[in-house]
Amino acid sequence: MIARRRPTGKHPHNRSAGFSLLEVLLAFVVFALSFAVVLEILSGSIRSTARAKEYTEVALIAQSVMDQVGLDIPLEAGSQLSGETGVYRWDRQMQPDMGGEESSNSIELAELTGIELLEVELSISWGSYPRERNNRFSTVKAVLAEQAPGS
């Protein structure tokens, strides 16, 4: 009788016992590249959030300064005012509204109703060179013509 071996399912040259060095290095490179992409996305998100915070603060300061015009700041054509709020510097100018084609309408309105329109311009800047930023705001305020200087 001839003795036969039972198949054990193992081959003497089976190499599936673990990962090769090349496979481990390739997995590490893929992980490092994907991690770098995620970090870049996060840093861009943080920059955008900081920029949005700055612009929100600028809009709030502009709203505050514009609200003071006519209350704490008298409505006077030709007046200028500068100031600082934290790291933000602002300049405000008032002049008669000369809104292009509508300027004749503004003059007629002033003659008929006694109301003169003044354009209020506000420029807010922050930061330092070379990353200085600037934002401009403009509104129109109404003043009784007899209260307006020069009328």
Contact map, one row per residue, 1 for C-alpha under 8 A:
1110000000000000000000000000000000000000000000000000000000000000000000000000000000000000000000000000000000000000000000000000000000000000000000000000000
1111000000000000000000000000000000000000000000000000000000000000000000000000000000000000000000000000000000000000000000000000000000000000000000000000000
1111100000000000000000000000000000000000000000000000000000000000000000000000000000000000000000000000000000000000000000000000000000000000000000000000000
0111110000000000000000000000000000000000000000000000000000000000000000000000000000000000000000000000000000000000000000000000000000000000000000000000000
0011111000000000000000000000000000000000000000000000000000000000000000000000000000000000000000000000000000000000000000000000000000000000000000000000000
0001111100000000000000000000000000000000000000000000000000000000000000000000000000000000000000000000000000000000000000000000000000000000000000000000000
0000111111000000000000000000000000000000000000000000000000000000000000000000000000000000000000000000000000000000000000000000000000000000000000000000000
0000011111000000000000000000000000000000000000000000000000000000000000000000000000000000000000000000000000000000000000000000000000000000000000000000000
0000001111100000000000000000000000000000000000000000000000000000000000000000000000000000000000000000000000000000000000000000000000000000000000000000000
0000001111110100000000000000000000000000000000000000000000000000000000000000000000000000000000000000000000000000000000000000000000000000000000000000000
0000000011111100000000000000000000000000000000000000000000000000000000000000000000000000000000000000000000000000000000000000000000000000000000000000000
0000000001111100000000000000000000000000000000000000000000000000000000000000000000000000000000000000000000000000000000000000000000000000000000000000000
0000000000111110000000000000000000000000000000000000000000000000000000000000000000000000000000000000000000000000000000000000000000000000000000000000000
0000000001111111100000000000000000000000000000000000000000000000000000000000000000000000000000000000000000000000000000000000000000000000000000000000000
0000000000001111110000000000000000000000000000000000000000000000000000000000000000000000000000000000000000000000000000000000000000000000000000000000000
0000000000000111111000000000000000000000000000000000000000000000000000000000000000000000000000000000000000000000000000000000000000000000000000000000000
0000000000000111111000000000000000000000000000000000000000000000000000000000000000000000000000000000000000000000000000000000000000000000000000000000000
0000000000000011111100000000000000000000000000000000000000000000000000000000000000000000000000000000000000000000000000000000000000000000000000000000000
0000000000000001111110110000000000000000000000000000000000000000000000000000000000000000000000000000000000000000000000000000000000000000000000000000000
0000000000000000011111110000000000000000000000000000000000000000000000000000000000000000000000000000000000000000000000000000000000000000000000000000000
0000000000000000001111111000000000000000000000000000000000000000000000000000000000000000000000000000000000000000000000000000000000000000000000000000000
0000000000000000000111111100000000000000000000000000000000000000000000000000000000000000000000000000000000000000000000000000000000000000000000000000000
0000000000000000001111111110000000000000000000000000000000000000000000000000000000000000000000000000000000000000000000000000000000000000000000000000000
0000000000000000001111111111000000000000000000000000000000000000000000000000000000000000000000000000000000000000000000000000000000000000000000000000000
0000000000000000000011111111100000000000000000000000000000000000000000000000000000000000000000000000000000000000000000000000000000000000000000000000000
0000000000000000000001111111110000000000000000000000000000000000000000000000000000000000000000000000000000000000000000000000000000000000000000000000000
0000000000000000000000111111111000000000000000000000000000000000000000000000000000000000000000000000000000000000000000000000000000000000000000000000000
0000000000000000000000011111111100000000000000000000000000000000000000000000000000000000000000000000000000000000000000000000000000000000000000000000000
0000000000000000000000001111111110000000000000000000000000000000000000000000000000000000000000000000000000000000000000000000000000000000000000000000000
0000000000000000000000000111111111000000000000000000000000000000000000000000000000000000000000000000000000000000000000000000000000000000000000000000000
0000000000000000000000000011111111100000000000000000000000000000000000000000000000000000000000000000000000000000000000000000000000000000000000000000000
0000000000000000000000000001111111110000000000000000000000000000000000000000000000000000000000000000000000000000000000000000000000000000000000000000000
0000000000000000000000000000111111111000000000000000000000000000000000000000000000000000000000000000000000000000000000000000000000000000000000000000000
0000000000000000000000000000011111111100000000000000000000000000000000000000000000000000000000000000000000000000000000000000000000000000000000000000000
0000000000000000000000000000001111111110000000000000000000000000000000000000000000000000000000000000000000000000000000000000000000000000000000000000000
0000000000000000000000000000000111111111000000000000000000000000000000000000000000000000000000000000000000000000000000000000000000000000000000000000000
0000000000000000000000000000000011111111100000000000000000000000000000000000000000000000000000000000000000000000000000000000000000000000000000000000000
0000000000000000000000000000000001111111110000000000000000000000000000000000000000000000000000000000000000000000000000000000000000000000000000000000000
0000000000000000000000000000000000111111111000000000000000000000000000000000000000000000000000000000000000000000000000000000000000000000000000000000000
0000000000000000000000000000000000011111111100000000000000000000000000000000000000000000000000000000000000000000000000000000000000000000000000000000000
0000000000000000000000000000000000001111111110000000000000000000000000000000000000000000000000000000000000000000000000000000000000000000000000000000000
0000000000000000000000000000000000000111111111000000000000000000000000000000000000000000000000000000000000000000000000000000000000000000000000000000000
0000000000000000000000000000000000000011111111100000000000000000000000000000000000000000000000000000000000000000000000000000000000000000000000000000000
0000000000000000000000000000000000000001111111110000000000000000000000000000000000000000000000000000000000000000000000000000000000000000000000000000000
0000000000000000000000000000000000000000111111111000000000000000000000000000000000000000000000000000000000000000000000000000000000000000000000000000000
0000000000000000000000000000000000000000011111111100000000000000000000000000000000000000000000000000000000000000000000000000000000000000000000000000000
0000000000000000000000000000000000000000001111111110000000000000000000000000000000000000000000000000000000000000000000000000000000000000000000000000000
0000000000000000000000000000000000000000000111111111000000000000000000000000000000000000000000000000000000000000000000000000000000000000000000000000000
0000000000000000000000000000000000000000000011111111100000000000000000000000000000000000000000000000000000000000000000000000000000000000000000000000000
0000000000000000000000000000000000000000000001111111110000000000000000000000000000000000000000000000000000000000000000000000000000000000000000000000000
0000000000000000000000000000000000000000000000111111111000000000000000000000000000000000000000000000000000000000000000000000000000000000000000000000000
0000000000000000000000000000000000000000000000011111111100000000000000000000000000000000000000000000000000000000000000000000000000000000000000000000000
0000000000000000000000000000000000000000000000001111111110000000000000000000000000000000000000000000000000000000000000000000000000000000000000000000000
0000000000000000000000000000000000000000000000000111111111000000000000000000000000000000000000000000000000000000000000000000000000000000000000000000000
0000000000000000000000000000000000000000000000000011111111100000000000000000000000000000000000000000000000000000000000000000000000000000000000000000000
0000000000000000000000000000000000000000000000000001111111110000000000000000000000000000000000000000000000000000000000000000000000000000000000000000000
0000000000000000000000000000000000000000000000000000111111111000000000000000000000000000000000000000000000000000000000000000000000000000000000000000000
0000000000000000000000000000000000000000000000000000011111111100000000000000000000000001000000000000000000000000000000000001000000000010000000000000000
0000000000000000000000000000000000000000000000000000001111111110000000000000000000000000000000000000000000000000000000000000000000000000000000000000000
0000000000000000000000000000000000000000000000000000000111111111000000000000000000000000000000000000000000000000000000000000000000000000000000000000000
0000000000000000000000000000000000000000000000000000000011111111100000000000000000001000000000000000000000000000000000000000000000000000000000000000000
0000000000000000000000000000000000000000000000000000000001111111110000000000000000000000000000000000000000000000000000000101000000000000100000000000000
0000000000000000000000000000000000000000000000000000000000111111111000000000000000000000000000000000000000000000000000000000000000000000000000000000000
0000000000000000000000000000000000000000000000000000000000011111111100000000000000000000000000000000000000000000000000000000000000000000000000000000000
0000000000000000000000000000000000000000000000000000000000001111111110000000000000000000000000000000000000000000000000000000000000000000000000000000000
0000000000000000000000000000000000000000000000000000000000000111111110000000000000000000000000000000000000000000000000010000000000000000000000000000000
0000000000000000000000000000000000000000000000000000000000000011111111100000000000000000000000000000000000000000000000000000000000000000000000000000000
0000000000000000000000000000000000000000000000000000000000000001111111111000000000000000000000000000000000000000000000000000000000000000000000000000000
0000000000000000000000000000000000000000000000000000000000000000111111111110000000000000000000000000000000000000000000000000000000000000000000000000000
0000000000000000000000000000000000000000000000000000000000000000001111111110000000000000000000000000000000000000000000000000000000000000000000000000000
0000000000000000000000000000000000000000000000000000000000000000001111111100000000000000000000000000000000000000000000000000000000000000000000000000000
0000000000000000000000000000000000000000000000000000000000000000000111111100000000000000000000000000000000000000000000000000000000000000000000000000000
0000000000000000000000000000000000000000000000000000000000000000000111111110000000000000000000000000000000000000000000000000000000000000000000000000000
0000000000000000000000000000000000000000000000000000000000000000000011111111000000000000000000000000000000000000000000000000000000000000000000000000000
0000000000000000000000000000000000000000000000000000000000000000000011001111100000000000000001000000000000000000000001000000000000000000000000100001000
0000000000000000000000000000000000000000000000000000000000000000000000000111111000000000000001100000000000000000000000000000000000000000000000000001100
0000000000000000000000000000000000000000000000000000000000000000000000000011111000000000000001110000000000000000000001000000000000000000000000000001100
0000000000000000000000000000000000000000000000000000000000000000000000000001111100000000000011110000000000000000000000000000000000000000000000000000000
0000000000000000000000000000000000000000000000000000000000000000000000000001111110000000000011100000000000000000000000000000000000000000000000000000000
0000000000000000000000000000000000000000000000000000000000000000000000000000011111000000001111000000000000000000000000000000000000000000000000000000000
0000000000000000000000000000000000000000000000000000000000000000000000000000001111100000001110000000000000000000000000000000000000000000000000000000000
0000000000000000000000000000000000000000000000000000000000000000000000000000000111110000111100000000000000000000000000000000000000000000000000000000000
0000000000000000000000000000000000000000000000000000000000000000000000000000000011111000111000000000000000000000000000000000000000000000000000000000000
0000000000000000000000000000000000000000000000000000000000000000000000000000000001111111110000000000000000000000000000000000000000000000000000000000000
0000000000000000000000000000000000000000000000000000000000001000000000000000000000111111100000000000000000000000000000000000000000000000000000000000000
0000000000000000000000000000000000000000000000000000000000000000000000000000000000011111100000000000000000000000000000000000000000000000000000000000000
0000000000000000000000000000000000000000000000000000000000000000000000000000000000011111100000000000000000000000000000000000011000000000000000000000000
0000000000000000000000000000000000000000000000000000000001000000000000000000000000011111110000000000000000000000000000000001111000000000000000000000000
0000000000000000000000000000000000000000000000000000000000000000000000000000000001111111111000000000000000000000000000000001110000000000000000000000000
0000000000000000000000000000000000000000000000000000000000000000000000000000000001110001111100000000000000000000000000000111100000000000000000000000000
0000000000000000000000000000000000000000000000000000000000000000000000000000000111100000111110000000000000000000000000000111000000000000000000000000000
0000000000000000000000000000000000000000000000000000000000000000000000000000000111000000011111000000000000000000000000011110000000000000000000000000000
0000000000000000000000000000000000000000000000000000000000000000000000000000011110000000001111100000000000000000000000011100000000000000000000000000000
0000000000000000000000000000000000000000000000000000000000000000000000000011111100000000000111110000000000000000000001111000000000000000000000000000000
0000000000000000000000000000000000000000000000000000000000000000000000000001111000000000000011111000000000000000000001110000000000000000000000000000000
0000000000000000000000000000000000000000000000000000000000000000000000000000110000000000000001111100000000000000000111100000000000000000000000000000000
0000000000000000000000000000000000000000000000000000000000000000000000000000000000000000000000111110001001000000000011100000000000000000000100000000000
0000000000000000000000000000000000000000000000000000000000000000000000000000000000000000000000011111011001000000000000000000000000000000000000000000000
0000000000000000000000000000000000000000000000000000000000000000000000000000000000000000000000001111111000000000000000000000000000000000000000000000000
0000000000000000000000000000000000000000000000000000000000000000000000000000000000000000000000000111111000000000000000000000000000000000000000000000000
0000000000000000000000000000000000000000000000000000000000000000000000000000000000000000000000000011111110000000000000000000000000000000000000000000000
0000000000000000000000000000000000000000000000000000000000000000000000000000000000000000000000000111111111000000000000000000000000000000000000000000000
0000000000000000000000000000000000000000000000000000000000000000000000000000000000000000000000001111111111100000000000000000000000000000000000000000000
0000000000000000000000000000000000000000000000000000000000000000000000000000000000000000000000000000111111110000000000000000000000000000000000000000000
0000000000000000000000000000000000000000000000000000000000000000000000000000000000000000000000000000111111111000000000000000000000000000000000000000000
0000000000000000000000000000000000000000000000000000000000000000000000000000000000000000000000001100011111111100000110000000000000000000000000000000000
0000000000000000000000000000000000000000000000000000000000000000000000000000000000000000000000000000001111111110000100000000000000000000000000000000000
0000000000000000000000000000000000000000000000000000000000000000000000000000000000000000000000000000000111111111000000000000000000000000000000000000000
0000000000000000000000000000000000000000000000000000000000000000000000000000000000000000000000000000000011111111111100000000000000000000000000000000000
0000000000000000000000000000000000000000000000000000000000000000000000000000000000000000000000000000000001111111111110000000000000000000000000001000000
0000000000000000000000000000000000000000000000000000000000000000000000000000000000000000000000000000000000111111111000000000000000000000000000000000000
0000000000000000000000000000000000000000000000000000000000000000000000000000000000000000000000000000000000011111110000000000000000000000000000000000000
0000000000000000000000000000000000000000000000000000000000000000000000000000000000000000000000000000000000001111111000000000000000000000000000000000000
0000000000000000000000000000000000000000000000000000000000000000000000000000000000000000000000000000000000001111111100000000000000000000000000011100000
0000000000000000000000000000000000000000000000000000000000000000000000000000000000000000000000000000000000001110111110000000000000000000000001111000000
0000000000000000000000000000000000000000000000000000000000000000000000000000000000000000000000010000000001101100011111000000000000000000000001111001000
0000000000000000000000000000000000000000000000000000000000000000000000000000000000000000000000011000000001000100001111100000000000000000000111100000000
0000000000000000000000000000000000000000000000000000000000000000000000000010100000000000000001111000000000000000000111110000000000000000000111100000000
0000000000000000000000000000000000000000000000000000000000000000000000000000000000000000000001111000000000000000000011111000000000000000011110000000000
0000000000000000000000000000000000000000000000000000000000000000010000000000000000000000000111100000000000000000000001111100000000000000011110000000000
0000000000000000000000000000000000000000000000000000000000000000000000000000000000000000000111000000000000000000000000111110000000000001111000000000000
0000000000000000000000000000000000000000000000000000000000000100000000000000000000000000011110000000000000000000000000011111000000000001110000000000000
0000000000000000000000000000000000000000000000000000000000000000000000000000000000000000011100000000000000000000000000001111100000000111100000000000000
0000000000000000000000000000000000000000000000000000000001000100000000000000000000000001111000000000000000000000000000000111110000000111000000000000000
0000000000000000000000000000000000000000000000000000000000000000000000000000000000000001110000000000000000000000000000000011111000011110000000000000000
0000000000000000000000000000000000000000000000000000000000000000000000000000000000000011100000000000000000000000000000000001111100011100000000000000000
0000000000000000000000000000000000000000000000000000000000000000000000000000000000000011000000000000000000000000000000000000111110111000000000000000000
0000000000000000000000000000000000000000000000000000000000000000000000000000000000000000000000000000000000000000000000000000011111110000000000000000000
0000000000000000000000000000000000000000000000000000000000000000000000000000000000000000000000000000000000000000000000000000001111110000000000000000000
0000000000000000000000000000000000000000000000000000000000000000000000000000000000000000000000000000000000000000000000000000000111110000000000000000000
0000000000000000000000000000000000000000000000000000000000000000000000000000000000000000000000000000000000000000000000000000001111111000000000000000000
0000000000000000000000000000000000000000000000000000000000000000000000000000000000000000000000000000000000000000000000000000111111111100000000000000000
0000000000000000000000000000000000000000000000000000000000000000000000000000000000000000000000000000000000000000000000000000111000111110000000000000000
0000000000000000000000000000000000000000000000000000000000000000000000000000000000000000000000000000000000000000000000000011110000011111000000000000000
0000000000000000000000000000000000000000000000000000000001000000000000000000000000000000000000000000000000000000000000000011100000001111100000000000000
0000000000000000000000000000000000000000000000000000000000000000000000000000000000000000000000000000000000000000000000001111000000000111110000000000000
0000000000000000000000000000000000000000000000000000000000000100000000000000000000000000000000000000000000000000000000001110000000000011111000000000000
0000000000000000000000000000000000000000000000000000000000000000000000000000000000000000000000000000000000000000000000111100000000000001111100000000000
0000000000000000000000000000000000000000000000000000000000000000000000000000000000000000000000000000000000000000000000111000000000000000111110000000000
0000000000000000000000000000000000000000000000000000000000000000000000000000000000000000000000001000000000000000000011110000000000000000011111000000000
0000000000000000000000000000000000000000000000000000000000000000000000000000000000000000000000000000000000000000000011110000000000000000001111100000000
0000000000000000000000000000000000000000000000000000000000000000000000000000000000000000000000000000000000000000001111000000000000000000000111110000000
0000000000000000000000000000000000000000000000000000000000000000000000000010000000000000000000000000000000000000001111000000000000000000000011111011000
0000000000000000000000000000000000000000000000000000000000000000000000000000000000000000000000000000000000000000011100000000000000000000000001111111000
0000000000000000000000000000000000000000000000000000000000000000000000000000000000000000000000000000000000000100011100000000000000000000000000111111001
0000000000000000000000000000000000000000000000000000000000000000000000000000000000000000000000000000000000000000010000000000000000000000000000011111101
0000000000000000000000000000000000000000000000000000000000000000000000000000000000000000000000000000000000000000000000000000000000000000000000111111101
0000000000000000000000000000000000000000000000000000000000000000000000000011100000000000000000000000000000000000000100000000000000000000000000111111111
0000000000000000000000000000000000000000000000000000000000000000000000000001100000000000000000000000000000000000000000000000000000000000000000000111111
0000000000000000000000000000000000000000000000000000000000000000000000000000000000000000000000000000000000000000000000000000000000000000000000000001111
0000000000000000000000000000000000000000000000000000000000000000000000000000000000000000000000000000000000000000000000000000000000000000000000001111111
